[in-house]
Amino acid sequence: MKQTYTIARIFVIAIVVATILNGSSFWLKRVGWLEPQLYEEYKGGSGSFRGQAFKGSDSFEQLTRYTYQTKGVWTAFKASKDVIFLLFFIVSLLLILRKYTEWKIRYFWLFVSIAFLFLYAFCKSLLQSGPLLSMAGLRSFLFLGVVIVGSWAACEKVFYLMTKCLVVLILIQLLMTPYEYVYGMRFFVSSYFQNRIVGTMLQPSSFGIVLVLGLIWYFTFSRSQTWLWWLTVIVSVLAFFSGSATSLFLLLFAYVAILWSKIDNRFRKRLLFGGITGSVFLFLLLPSLTGRVAIYHSLWGRFSLYKEYIFTGSGWCELMFGRGLGAGTNTAVNLLMDWQDSASHGVGNHVVFVADSTPLMLISQIGFVGLFMVYGLLFLAIRNDPQTRIFYFSFILASLTVNITELFPINFILGLLLARSFSIVKSNDYTDRAIAETTKPVS
């Protein structure tokens, strides 16, 4: 319907605008265009950047916190992504209730099961830690709301528009990052990168992941793929200068997956062997490619978090069903963590901590049962919608190193894509329905 497409188009454009606005305050402060006193403090009045001694000082940590903080209209810009989710839910419910669109979803039983587990986690968090923590946990599950009510917006025309908007987003980041690399405050450095770039994504890993997933989206839903080669070069360069290991592995996977879909079957075994070999070499060369000598410590540190926060001091009930909504989420850390004392306000550190991976974040909130349900949704979507399997597998790979269901705009895009995958009715279903109609007894 034309009216629903117009509404969906507004939301798609708003998603890209909100992605830019979300990190605009941080980027402007980092390059000295907003609150220039912070920039001058970083330079120390010398006209050049301070050395490594300042970077490890308490003053540097405080400066970093001030740069990330928002106030006034910038807080409204940062909240725009949550407003988009809220408006989308309201509009979707109105369209469904007024019969402007048909509500379609498969595997309804699985969503009901997740809803009961979600309600349990919400009530547990609310009773044990108060409303702020339980509300903080909502953001990591907003994508499920889009899945349930958003099938009206999950059509090819909308996804093609999303493709064009993501290209615009990538090009805007390309325009911003050279200035950031040269003049931005050096919060993220490596041995030979003067500055790891983040654009408006706040973190290097988030920056690289959003761009690579945007490239894969373009490959999946673009009609002409005229820009595919140029976009691949642009994203590869930006991901390299982000210094993100996850982004580099995602890029390699994207290269192999795209080539796999284009080459003849007889060459696929060679490509698979090349991809596996390339992954091994990439892993071994990560310190050299990223300029981060301690990068392996960062990778292994994510595994140690499981032992520290999950397998130490957790009963079987917590392991199965979680500690409650908000546990292990970035939103809870931002709202409740006192960075000066490295402690949370009124909530235990085993609840409010930086999980640094989606599986750990899900286990913390809704346990292993919830983990299997959420990833089960993804694998069911892969089975039901083969066209999008590259994006889903890339999403799963990226989720191992970031809380990706909190990462905007990927969480909204994932919700729309799942809504598409779970509204597809396979040909066998049509056949069974037709047979049932023809064999129905005449009354």
Rosetta blueprint (number, residue, H / E / L):
1 M L
2 K H
3 Q H
4 T H
5 Y H
6 T H
7 I H
8 A H
9 R H
10 I H
11 F H
12 V H
13 I H
14 A H
15 I H
16 V H
17 V H
18 A H
19 T H
20 I H
21 L H
22 N H
23 G L
24 S H
25 S H
26 F H
27 W H
28 L H
29 K H
30 R H
31 V L
32 G L
33 W L
34 L L
35 E L
36 P H
37 Q H
38 L H
39 Y H
40 E H
41 E H
42 Y H
43 K H
44 G L
45 G L
46 S L
47 G L
48 S L
49 F L
50 R L
51 G L
52 Q H
53 A H
54 F H
55 K H
56 G L
57 S L
58 D H
59 S H
60 F H
61 E H
62 Q H
63 L H
64 T H
65 R H
66 Y H
67 T H
68 Y H
69 Q L
70 T L
71 K L
72 G L
73 V H
74 W H
75 T H
76 A H
77 F H
78 K H
79 A H
80 S H
81 K H
82 D H
83 V H
84 I H
85 F H
86 L H
87 L H
88 F H
89 F H
90 I H
91 V H
92 S H
93 L H
94 L H
95 L H
96 I H
97 L H
98 R L
99 K L
100 Y L
101 T L
102 E L
103 W L
104 K L
105 I L
106 R L
107 Y L
108 F H
109 W H
110 L H
111 F H
112 V H
113 S H
114 I H
115 A H
116 F H
117 L H
118 F H
119 L H
120 Y H
121 A H
122 F H
123 C H
124 K H
125 S H
126 L H
127 L H
128 Q H
129 S H
130 G L
131 P H
132 L H
133 L H
134 S H
135 M H
136 A H
137 G H
138 L H
139 R H
140 S H
141 F H
142 L H
143 F H
144 L H
145 G H
146 V H
147 V H
148 I H
149 V H
150 G L
151 S H
152 W H
153 A H
154 A L
155 C L
156 E H
157 K H
158 V H
159 F H
160 Y H
161 L H
162 M H
163 T H
164 K H
165 C H
166 L H
167 V H
168 V H
169 L H
170 I H
171 L H
172 I H
173 Q H
174 L H
175 L H
176 M H
177 T H
178 P H
179 Y H
180 E H
181 Y H
182 V H
183 Y H
184 G L
185 M L
186 R L
187 F L
188 F L
189 V L
190 S L
191 S L
192 Y L
193 F L
194 Q L
195 N L
196 R L
197 I L
198 V L
199 G L
200 T L
201 M L
202 L L
203 Q L
204 P H
205 S H
206 S H
207 F H
208 G H
209 I H
210 V H
211 L H
212 V H
213 L H
214 G H
215 L H
216 I H
217 W H
218 Y H
219 F H
220 T H
221 F H
222 S L
223 R L
224 S L
225 Q L
226 T L
227 W L
228 L H
229 W H
230 W H
231 L H
232 T H
233 V H
234 I H
235 V H
236 S H
237 V H
238 L H
239 A H
240 F H
241 F H
242 S H
243 G L
244 S L
245 A H
246 T H
247 S H
248 L H
249 F H
250 L H
251 L H
252 L H
253 F H
254 A H
255 Y H
256 V H
257 A H
258 I H
259 L H
260 W H
261 S H
262 K H
263 I L
264 D L
265 N H
266 R H
267 F H
268 R H
269 K H
270 R H
271 L H
272 L H
273 F H
274 G H
275 G H
276 I H
277 T H
278 G H
279 S H
280 V H
281 F H
282 L H
283 F H
284 L H
285 L H
286 L H
287 P H
288 S H
289 L H
290 T H
291 G L
292 R L
293 V L
294 A L
295 I H
296 Y H
297 H H
298 S H
299 L H
300 W H
301 G H
302 R H
303 F H
304 S H
305 L H
306 Y H
307 K H
308 E H
309 Y H
310 I L
311 F L
312 T L
313 G L
314 S L
315 G L
316 W H
317 C H
318 E H
319 L H
320 M H
321 F H
322 G L
323 R L
324 G L
325 L L
326 G L
327 A L
328 G L
329 T L
330 N H
331 T H
332 A H
333 V H
334 N H
335 L H
336 L H
337 M E
338 D E
339 W L
340 Q L
341 D L
342 S L
343 A E
344 S E
345 H L
346 G L
347 V L
348 G L
349 N L
350 H L
351 V L
352 V L
353 F L
354 V L
355 A L
356 D L
357 S L
358 T H
359 P H
360 L H
361 M H
362 L H
363 I H
364 S H
365 Q H
366 I H
367 G H
368 F H
369 V H
370 G H
371 L H
372 F H
373 M H
374 V H
375 Y H
376 G H
377 L H
378 L H
379 F H
380 L H
381 A H
382 I H
383 R H
384 N H
385 D L
386 P H
387 Q H
388 T H
389 R H
390 I H
391 F H
392 Y H
393 F H
394 S H
395 F H
396 I H
397 L H
398 A H
399 S H
400 L L
401 T L
402 V L
403 N L
404 I H
405 T H
406 E H
407 L L
408 F L
409 P L
410 I H
411 N H
412 F H
413 I H
414 L H
415 G H
416 L H
417 L H
418 L H
419 A H
420 R H
421 S H
422 F L
423 S L
424 I L
425 V L
426 K L
427 S H
428 N H
429 D H
430 Y H
431 T H
432 D H
433 R H
434 A H
435 I H
436 A H
437 E H
438 T H
439 T L
440 K L
441 P L
442 V L
443 S L
